[in-house]
């Protein structure tokens, strides 16, 4: 008897074989009907947050934390 709460190669192999046997395929990913081109979730840096502003925010945060502790 298989323990399906364990994710291992043997259990994944059974699932893959069943999917192939039955012709199950995943649909292409879409969002509101439009194809998703990439799952890259990295945020590109913007001009609004410059290195100087980042340093200022870190200094302000450090000051607040030092007052709280």
N, CA, C and O atoms as a CHARMM CRD file, in Angstrom:
* protein
*
  276
    1    1 UNK  N      0.84400  -1.18100   0.00000 PROA 1      0.00000
    2    1 UNK  CA     0.00000   0.00000   0.00000 PROA 1      0.00000
    3    1 UNK  C      0.88900   1.24500   0.00000 PROA 1      0.00000
    4    1 UNK  O      1.85500   1.33000   0.75900 PROA 1      0.00000
    5    2 UNK  N      0.55300   2.20000  -0.85500 PROA 2      0.00000
    6    2 UNK  CA     1.35000   3.42600  -0.98300 PROA 2      0.00000
    7    2 UNK  C      0.94200   4.46600   0.02700 PROA 2      0.00000
    8    2 UNK  O     -0.23300   4.59300   0.37200 PROA 2      0.00000
    9    3 UNK  N      1.92300   5.20800   0.49600 PROA 3      0.00000
   10    3 UNK  CA     1.66300   6.36700   1.34400 PROA 3      0.00000
   11    3 UNK  C      1.72500   7.59800   0.44700 PROA 3      0.00000
   12    3 UNK  O      2.81100   8.05200   0.08400 PROA 3      0.00000
   13    4 UNK  N      0.56600   8.13600   0.09000 PROA 4      0.00000
   14    4 UNK  CA     0.50500   9.25100  -0.85300 PROA 4      0.00000
   15    4 UNK  C      0.84100  10.58000  -0.19800 PROA 4      0.00000
   16    4 UNK  O      0.89200  11.60200  -0.88100 PROA 4      0.00000
   17    5 UNK  N      1.07200  10.59000   1.11700 PROA 5      0.00000
   18    5 UNK  CA     1.49700  11.81500   1.79700 PROA 5      0.00000
   19    5 UNK  C      3.00000  12.01400   1.69800 PROA 5      0.00000
   20    5 UNK  O      3.52100  13.04700   2.11800 PROA 5      0.00000
   21    6 UNK  N      3.69900  11.03100   1.14500 PROA 6      0.00000
   22    6 UNK  CA     5.14600  11.14800   0.92700 PROA 6      0.00000
   23    6 UNK  C      5.37700  11.44700  -0.54700 PROA 6      0.00000
   24    6 UNK  O      4.91900  10.71300  -1.42300 PROA 6      0.00000
   25    7 UNK  N      6.08900  12.52600  -0.80600 PROA 7      0.00000
   26    7 UNK  CA     6.42900  12.87800  -2.18700 PROA 7      0.00000
   27    7 UNK  C      7.82400  12.32600  -2.45500 PROA 7      0.00000
   28    7 UNK  O      8.81600  12.84300  -1.94100 PROA 7      0.00000
   29    8 UNK  N      7.88700  11.28400  -3.25400 PROA 8      0.00000
   30    8 UNK  CA     9.17700  10.69800  -3.62400 PROA 8      0.00000
   31    8 UNK  C      9.13100  10.29400  -5.09200 PROA 8      0.00000
   32    8 UNK  O      8.09500  10.39400  -5.74800 PROA 8      0.00000
   33    9 UNK  N     10.26400   9.84200  -5.58800 PROA 9      0.00000
   34    9 UNK  CA    10.34900   9.49800  -7.01600 PROA 9      0.00000
   35    9 UNK  C      9.36700   8.38500  -7.40500 PROA 9      0.00000
   36    9 UNK  O      8.76900   8.43000  -8.48000 PROA 9      0.00000
   37   10 UNK  N      9.20700   7.40400  -6.54100 PROA 10     0.00000
   38   10 UNK  CA     8.32200   6.27900  -6.86000 PROA 10     0.00000
   39   10 UNK  C      6.87300   6.75000  -6.99700 PROA 10     0.00000
   40   10 UNK  O      6.19500   6.37800  -7.95500 PROA 10     0.00000
   41   11 UNK  N      6.39800   7.55200  -6.06900 PROA 11     0.00000
   42   11 UNK  CA     5.01800   8.05400  -6.14800 PROA 11     0.00000
   43   11 UNK  C      4.83400   8.98600  -7.34500 PROA 11     0.00000
   44   11 UNK  O      3.81000   8.93100  -8.02600 PROA 11     0.00000
   45   12 UNK  N      5.83000   9.84300  -7.60200 PROA 12     0.00000
   46   12 UNK  CA     5.72400  10.74300  -8.75600 PROA 12     0.00000
   47   12 UNK  C      5.72000   9.94600 -10.05200 PROA 12     0.00000
   48   12 UNK  O      5.02700  10.31600 -10.99900 PROA 12     0.00000
   49   13 UNK  N      6.49600   8.84100 -10.11000 PROA 13     0.00000
   50   13 UNK  CA     6.55100   8.00500 -11.30900 PROA 13     0.00000
   51   13 UNK  C      5.18600   7.38700 -11.58600 PROA 13     0.00000
   52   13 UNK  O      4.76500   7.31600 -12.74100 PROA 13     0.00000
   53   14 UNK  N      4.48300   6.93400 -10.53600 PROA 14     0.00000
   54   14 UNK  CA     3.15100   6.35600 -10.69300 PROA 14     0.00000
   55   14 UNK  C      2.20300   7.39400 -11.28900 PROA 14     0.00000
   56   14 UNK  O      1.44300   7.08900 -12.20800 PROA 14     0.00000
   57   15 UNK  N      2.24900   8.60600 -10.77100 PROA 15     0.00000
   58   15 UNK  CA     1.36900   9.67600 -11.26900 PROA 15     0.00000
   59   15 UNK  C      1.68300   9.99200 -12.72400 PROA 15     0.00000
   60   15 UNK  O      0.77700  10.11600 -13.54800 PROA 15     0.00000
   61   16 UNK  N      2.96600  10.12100 -13.03900 PROA 16     0.00000
   62   16 UNK  CA     3.36300  10.41600 -14.42900 PROA 16     0.00000
   63   16 UNK  C      2.86000   9.32200 -15.36800 PROA 16     0.00000
   64   16 UNK  O      2.30600   9.61000 -16.42900 PROA 16     0.00000
   65   17 UNK  N      3.05800   8.07000 -14.96900 PROA 17     0.00000
   66   17 UNK  CA     2.61500   6.95600 -15.82000 PROA 17     0.00000
   67   17 UNK  C      1.09900   6.95800 -16.01000 PROA 17     0.00000
   68   17 UNK  O      0.61300   6.70700 -17.11300 PROA 17     0.00000
   69   18 UNK  N      0.35100   7.24000 -14.94000 PROA 18     0.00000
   70   18 UNK  CA    -1.11100   7.30800 -15.06100 PROA 18     0.00000
   71   18 UNK  C     -1.54400   8.45100 -15.97500 PROA 18     0.00000
   72   18 UNK  O     -2.45300   8.28800 -16.78900 PROA 18     0.00000
   73   19 UNK  N     -0.89800   9.59800 -15.84100 PROA 19     0.00000
   74   19 UNK  CA    -1.23600  10.73800 -16.70100 PROA 19     0.00000
   75   19 UNK  C     -0.96300  10.40100 -18.15800 PROA 19     0.00000
   76   19 UNK  O     -1.77600  10.70100 -19.03200 PROA 19     0.00000
   77   20 UNK  N      0.18500   9.77500 -18.42100 PROA 20     0.00000
   78   20 UNK  CA     0.51500   9.40400 -19.80400 PROA 20     0.00000
   79   20 UNK  C     -0.47200   8.37700 -20.34300 PROA 20     0.00000
   80   20 UNK  O     -0.94400   8.49300 -21.47400 PROA 20     0.00000
   81   21 UNK  N     -0.78200   7.37100 -19.52800 PROA 21     0.00000
   82   21 UNK  CA    -1.68600   6.31000 -19.95600 PROA 21     0.00000
   83   21 UNK  C     -3.06600   6.85600 -20.31100 PROA 21     0.00000
   84   21 UNK  O     -3.67100   6.44700 -21.30100 PROA 21     0.00000
   85   22 UNK  N     -3.55400   7.78500 -19.49200 PROA 22     0.00000
   86   22 UNK  CA    -4.89700   8.31100 -19.68800 PROA 22     0.00000
   87   22 UNK  C     -4.94200   9.54800 -20.58800 PROA 22     0.00000
   88   22 UNK  O     -6.02200  10.07500 -20.85700 PROA 22     0.00000
   89   23 UNK  N     -3.78300  10.01400 -21.05500 PROA 23     0.00000
   90   23 UNK  CA    -3.74800  11.16500 -21.95600 PROA 23     0.00000
   91   23 UNK  C     -4.00900  12.49000 -21.26800 PROA 23     0.00000
   92   23 UNK  O     -4.41700  13.45700 -21.91200 PROA 23     0.00000
   93   24 UNK  N     -3.77600  12.54500 -19.95600 PROA 24     0.00000
   94   24 UNK  CA    -4.00500  13.78300 -19.21300 PROA 24     0.00000
   95   24 UNK  C     -2.86300  14.75600 -19.45800 PROA 24     0.00000
   96   24 UNK  O     -1.69400  14.40300 -19.30200 PROA 24     0.00000
   97   25 UNK  N     -3.20000  15.97100 -19.84100 PROA 25     0.00000
   98   25 UNK  CA    -2.18800  17.02400 -20.01900 PROA 25     0.00000
   99   25 UNK  C     -2.68700  18.29100 -19.33900 PROA 25     0.00000
  100   25 UNK  O     -3.89100  18.51800 -19.21500 PROA 25     0.00000
  101   26 UNK  N     -1.75400  19.09700 -18.91000 PROA 26     0.00000
  102   26 UNK  CA    -2.11800  20.37300 -18.29900 PROA 26     0.00000
  103   26 UNK  C     -2.36600  21.40900 -19.38000 PROA 26     0.00000
  104   26 UNK  O     -1.63500  21.44500 -20.36900 PROA 26     0.00000
  105   27 UNK  N     -3.36900  22.24500 -19.22000 PROA 27     0.00000
  106   27 UNK  CA    -3.59100  23.31000 -20.19500 PROA 27     0.00000
  107   27 UNK  C     -2.49300  24.36400 -20.08400 PROA 27     0.00000
  108   27 UNK  O     -1.83200  24.47700 -19.05100 PROA 27     0.00000
  109   28 UNK  N     -2.30800  25.11700 -21.13100 PROA 28     0.00000
  110   28 UNK  CA    -1.32400  26.19100 -21.07400 PROA 28     0.00000
  111   28 UNK  C     -1.80600  27.24600 -20.08100 PROA 28     0.00000
  112   28 UNK  O     -3.00200  27.53000 -20.01600 PROA 28     0.00000
  113   29 UNK  N     -0.89400  27.82800 -19.31100 PROA 29     0.00000
  114   29 UNK  CA    -1.30800  28.79500 -18.29000 PROA 29     0.00000
  115   29 UNK  C     -1.88000  30.07400 -18.89100 PROA 29     0.00000
  116   29 UNK  O     -1.35200  30.61300 -19.86400 PROA 29     0.00000
  117   30 UNK  N     -2.94600  30.53600 -18.30600 PROA 30     0.00000
  118   30 UNK  CA    -3.59500  31.76400 -18.76700 PROA 30     0.00000
  119   30 UNK  C     -4.01600  32.58800 -17.56300 PROA 30     0.00000
  120   30 UNK  O     -4.21700  32.05400 -16.47200 PROA 30     0.00000
  121   31 UNK  N     -4.14800  33.88100 -17.76600 PROA 31     0.00000
  122   31 UNK  CA    -4.65200  34.79300 -16.75000 PROA 31     0.00000
  123   31 UNK  C     -5.72100  35.65100 -17.41700 PROA 31     0.00000
  124   31 UNK  O     -5.42100  36.43800 -18.31400 PROA 31     0.00000
  125   32 UNK  N     -6.94800  35.50000 -16.98600 PROA 32     0.00000
  126   32 UNK  CA    -8.08200  36.18900 -17.59800 PROA 32     0.00000
  127   32 UNK  C     -8.12500  35.95700 -19.10100 PROA 32     0.00000
  128   32 UNK  O     -8.41300  36.86900 -19.87600 PROA 32     0.00000
  129   33 UNK  N     -7.83500  34.72500 -19.49900 PROA 33     0.00000
  130   33 UNK  CA    -7.92400  34.32700 -20.89400 PROA 33     0.00000
  131   33 UNK  C     -6.70800  34.65400 -21.73800 PROA 33     0.00000
  132   33 UNK  O     -6.64200  34.26400 -22.90400 PROA 33     0.00000
  133   34 UNK  N     -5.74700  35.36200 -21.17100 PROA 34     0.00000
  134   34 UNK  CA    -4.54500  35.71600 -21.93200 PROA 34     0.00000
  135   34 UNK  C     -3.39000  34.79600 -21.52700 PROA 34     0.00000
  136   34 UNK  O     -3.21700  34.50700 -20.34300 PROA 34     0.00000
  137   35 UNK  N     -2.59700  34.33400 -22.50500 PROA 35     0.00000
  138   35 UNK  CA    -1.48700  33.44400 -22.18300 PROA 35     0.00000
  139   35 UNK  C     -0.46300  34.11800 -21.25900 PROA 35     0.00000
  140   35 UNK  O     -0.16500  35.30300 -21.40600 PROA 35     0.00000
  141   36 UNK  N      0.05700  33.35800 -20.32700 PROA 36     0.00000
  142   36 UNK  CA     1.11600  33.84600 -19.43900 PROA 36     0.00000
  143   36 UNK  C      2.44800  33.54900 -20.12000 PROA 36     0.00000
  144   36 UNK  O      2.75300  32.39900 -20.43600 PROA 36     0.00000
  145   37 UNK  N      3.22600  34.58700 -20.34000 PROA 37     0.00000
  146   37 UNK  CA     4.48900  34.43000 -21.05500 PROA 37     0.00000
  147   37 UNK  C      5.62300  34.01300 -20.13700 PROA 37     0.00000
  148   37 UNK  O      6.54700  33.32500 -20.57000 PROA 37     0.00000
  149   38 UNK  N      5.56400  34.42300 -18.86800 PROA 38     0.00000
  150   38 UNK  CA     6.66300  34.13500 -17.95400 PROA 38     0.00000
  151   38 UNK  C      6.14100  34.09200 -16.52300 PROA 38     0.00000
  152   38 UNK  O      5.21200  34.81400 -16.16000 PROA 38     0.00000
  153   39 UNK  N      6.75600  33.23100 -15.72200 PROA 39     0.00000
  154   39 UNK  CA     6.43400  33.17300 -14.30200 PROA 39     0.00000
  155   39 UNK  C      7.50500  33.88400 -13.48300 PROA 39     0.00000
  156   39 UNK  O      7.59000  33.67800 -12.27200 PROA 39     0.00000
  157   40 UNK  N      8.30900  34.70100 -14.11200 PROA 40     0.00000
  158   40 UNK  CA     9.36600  35.44200 -13.43800 PROA 40     0.00000
  159   40 UNK  C      8.71800  36.49400 -12.54200 PROA 40     0.00000
  160   40 UNK  O      8.02100  37.38800 -13.02300 PROA 40     0.00000
  161   41 UNK  N      8.95500  36.37900 -11.23100 PROA 41     0.00000
  162   41 UNK  CA     8.33200  37.29400 -10.28500 PROA 41     0.00000
  163   41 UNK  C      9.30200  38.34300  -9.76000 PROA 41     0.00000
  164   41 UNK  O      8.99200  39.04800  -8.79900 PROA 41     0.00000
  165   42 UNK  N     10.46800  38.45300 -10.37900 PROA 42     0.00000
  166   42 UNK  CA    11.43000  39.47000  -9.95200 PROA 42     0.00000
  167   42 UNK  C     10.89400  40.85600 -10.26200 PROA 42     0.00000
  168   42 UNK  O     10.31300  41.09700 -11.32000 PROA 42     0.00000
  169   43 UNK  N     11.09900  41.74800  -9.32800 PROA 43     0.00000
  170   43 UNK  CA    10.66300  43.13200  -9.51600 PROA 43     0.00000
  171   43 UNK  C     11.83300  43.91800 -10.07900 PROA 43     0.00000
  172   43 UNK  O     12.92600  43.92000  -9.51500 PROA 43     0.00000
  173   44 UNK  N     11.59400  44.57400 -11.18000 PROA 44     0.00000
  174   44 UNK  CA    12.64000  45.38600 -11.78000 PROA 44     0.00000
  175   44 UNK  C     12.79000  46.67500 -10.98500 PROA 44     0.00000
  176   44 UNK  O     11.79700  47.27900 -10.57900 PROA 44     0.00000
  177   45 UNK  N     14.03100  47.09600 -10.76400 PROA 45     0.00000
  178   45 UNK  CA    14.21200  48.34700 -10.02100 PROA 45     0.00000
  179   45 UNK  C     13.64300  49.52800 -10.80900 PROA 45     0.00000
  180   45 UNK  O     13.76400  49.59900 -12.03200 PROA 45     0.00000
  181   46 UNK  N     13.03200  50.43400 -10.08800 PROA 46     0.00000
  182   46 UNK  CA    12.47200  51.61700 -10.74400 PROA 46     0.00000
  183   46 UNK  C     13.31900  52.82600 -10.39000 PROA 46     0.00000
  184   46 UNK  O     14.12900  52.78300  -9.46400 PROA 46     0.00000
  185   47 UNK  N     13.12700  53.89400 -11.13000 PROA 47     0.00000
  186   47 UNK  CA    13.86100  55.12600 -10.86400 PROA 47     0.00000
  187   47 UNK  C     13.40000  55.78500  -9.56800 PROA 47     0.00000
  188   47 UNK  O     14.10800  56.62000  -9.00500 PROA 47     0.00000
  189   48 UNK  N     12.21000  55.40800  -9.09600 PROA 48     0.00000
  190   48 UNK  CA    11.66000  56.03500  -7.90100 PROA 48     0.00000
  191   48 UNK  C     12.44400  55.65200  -6.64100 PROA 48     0.00000
  192   48 UNK  O     12.48700  56.42600  -5.68500 PROA 48     0.00000
  193   49 UNK  N     13.05000  54.49300  -6.63100 PROA 49     0.00000
  194   49 UNK  CA    13.77400  54.04100  -5.45200 PROA 49     0.00000
  195   49 UNK  C     15.26700  53.96800  -5.79000 PROA 49     0.00000
  196   49 UNK  O     15.77400  52.92700  -6.21000 PROA 49     0.00000
  197   50 UNK  N     15.93600  55.06400  -5.60300 PROA 50     0.00000
  198   50 UNK  CA    17.35500  55.11500  -5.90500 PROA 50     0.00000
  199   50 UNK  C     18.15700  54.56600  -4.74300 PROA 50     0.00000
  200   50 UNK  O     17.61700  54.33000  -3.66200 PROA 50     0.00000
  201   51 UNK  N     19.43600  54.36500  -4.96500 PROA 51     0.00000
  202   51 UNK  CA    20.31100  53.84300  -3.92300 PROA 51     0.00000
  203   51 UNK  C     20.34300  54.79100  -2.72000 PROA 51     0.00000
  204   51 UNK  O     20.36300  54.33500  -1.57700 PROA 51     0.00000
  205   52 UNK  N     20.34700  56.08600  -2.96300 PROA 52     0.00000
  206   52 UNK  CA    20.37400  57.07100  -1.87700 PROA 52     0.00000
  207   52 UNK  C     19.12400  56.95900  -1.01300 PROA 52     0.00000
  208   52 UNK  O     19.20900  56.98300   0.21500 PROA 52     0.00000
  209   53 UNK  N     17.95500  56.83600  -1.65900 PROA 53     0.00000
  210   53 UNK  CA    16.70600  56.72100  -0.90800 PROA 53     0.00000
  211   53 UNK  C     16.69000  55.42400  -0.09800 PROA 53     0.00000
  212   53 UNK  O     16.18400  55.39500   1.02400 PROA 53     0.00000
  213   54 UNK  N     17.24100  54.35900  -0.66700 PROA 54     0.00000
  214   54 UNK  CA    17.30800  53.09300   0.05500 PROA 54     0.00000
  215   54 UNK  C     18.14200  53.24600   1.31300 PROA 54     0.00000
  216   54 UNK  O     17.75100  52.76400   2.37600 PROA 54     0.00000
  217   55 UNK  N     19.27800  53.90700   1.20700 PROA 55     0.00000
  218   55 UNK  CA    20.14800  54.13500   2.36200 PROA 55     0.00000
  219   55 UNK  C     19.42200  54.98700   3.40400 PROA 55     0.00000
  220   55 UNK  O     19.52100  54.72200   4.60200 PROA 55     0.00000
  221   56 UNK  N     18.69100  56.01400   2.94700 PROA 56     0.00000
  222   56 UNK  CA    17.94000  56.86700   3.86900 PROA 56     0.00000
  223   56 UNK  C     16.86700  56.07300   4.60000 PROA 56     0.00000
  224   56 UNK  O     16.68000  56.25200   5.80400 PROA 56     0.00000
  225   57 UNK  N     16.15400  55.19200   3.88600 PROA 57     0.00000
  226   57 UNK  CA    15.12100  54.38300   4.51900 PROA 57     0.00000
  227   57 UNK  C     15.72500  53.42400   5.53800 PROA 57     0.00000
  228   57 UNK  O     15.17100  53.23000   6.61900 PROA 57     0.00000
  229   58 UNK  N     16.86000  52.82800   5.19100 PROA 58     0.00000
  230   58 UNK  CA    17.51700  51.90800   6.12900 PROA 58     0.00000
  231   58 UNK  C     17.96200  52.64600   7.39200 PROA 58     0.00000
  232   58 UNK  O     17.81700  52.12700   8.49900 PROA 58     0.00000
  233   59 UNK  N     18.49400  53.83800   7.22800 PROA 59     0.00000
  234   59 UNK  CA    18.92800  54.62700   8.38200 PROA 59     0.00000
  235   59 UNK  C     17.73400  54.98900   9.25700 PROA 59     0.00000
  236   59 UNK  O     17.81100  54.90800  10.48300 PROA 59     0.00000
  237   60 UNK  N     16.63100  55.38600   8.62800 PROA 60     0.00000
  238   60 UNK  CA    15.42900  55.73800   9.39200 PROA 60     0.00000
  239   60 UNK  C     14.87700  54.51700  10.12200 PROA 60     0.00000
  240   60 UNK  O     14.46100  54.62100  11.27600 PROA 60     0.00000
  241   61 UNK  N     14.87000  53.38100   9.46800 PROA 61     0.00000
  242   61 UNK  CA    14.38600  52.15300  10.08800 PROA 61     0.00000
  243   61 UNK  C     15.28000  51.75200  11.26500 PROA 61     0.00000
  244   61 UNK  O     14.78200  51.36400  12.32100 PROA 61     0.00000
  245   62 UNK  N     16.58300  51.84500  11.08200 PROA 62     0.00000
  246   62 UNK  CA    17.51100  51.53500  12.17000 PROA 62     0.00000
  247   62 UNK  C     17.28600  52.46000  13.35700 PROA 62     0.00000
  248   62 UNK  O     17.35400  52.02000  14.50500 PROA 62     0.00000
  249   63 UNK  N     17.02100  53.73100  13.09700 PROA 63     0.00000
  250   63 UNK  CA    16.77600  54.69600  14.18000 PROA 63     0.00000
  251   63 UNK  C     15.49500  54.34000  14.93800 PROA 63     0.00000
  252   63 UNK  O     15.48300  54.34400  16.16900 PROA 63     0.00000
  253   64 UNK  N     14.43700  54.03600  14.22300 PROA 64     0.00000
  254   64 UNK  CA    13.17200  53.65200  14.84900 PROA 64     0.00000
  255   64 UNK  C     13.35100  52.37800  15.67000 PROA 64     0.00000
  256   64 UNK  O     12.85500  52.28500  16.79300 PROA 64     0.00000
  257   65 UNK  N     14.04800  51.41500  15.12100 PROA 65     0.00000
  258   65 UNK  CA    14.26600  50.15300  15.84100 PROA 65     0.00000
  259   65 UNK  C     15.09500  50.38000  17.10800 PROA 65     0.00000
  260   65 UNK  O     14.84300  49.75900  18.14100 PROA 65     0.00000
  261   66 UNK  N     16.07600  51.26600  17.02200 PROA 66     0.00000
  262   66 UNK  CA    16.88700  51.52700  18.21800 PROA 66     0.00000
  263   66 UNK  C     16.06600  52.21300  19.30600 PROA 66     0.00000
  264   66 UNK  O     16.34200  52.02000  20.49000 PROA 66     0.00000
  265   67 UNK  N     15.06700  53.00900  18.93500 PROA 67     0.00000
  266   67 UNK  CA    14.20400  53.64700  19.92000 PROA 67     0.00000
  267   67 UNK  C     13.24000  52.63900  20.56100 PROA 67     0.00000
  268   67 UNK  O     12.87800  52.75400  21.73300 PROA 67     0.00000
  269   68 UNK  N     12.84000  51.65800  19.76100 PROA 68     0.00000
  270   68 UNK  CA    11.91200  50.65200  20.27600 PROA 68     0.00000
  271   68 UNK  C     12.58800  49.62400  21.16700 PROA 68     0.00000
  272   68 UNK  O     11.96000  49.08200  22.07700 PROA 68     0.00000
  273   69 UNK  N     13.85400  49.35400  20.91700 PROA 69     0.00000
  274   69 UNK  CA    14.54200  48.31400  21.68600 PROA 69     0.00000
  275   69 UNK  C     15.26500  48.87500  22.83200 PROA 69     0.00000
  276   69 UNK  O     15.89900  48.13500  23.58500 PROA 69     0.00000
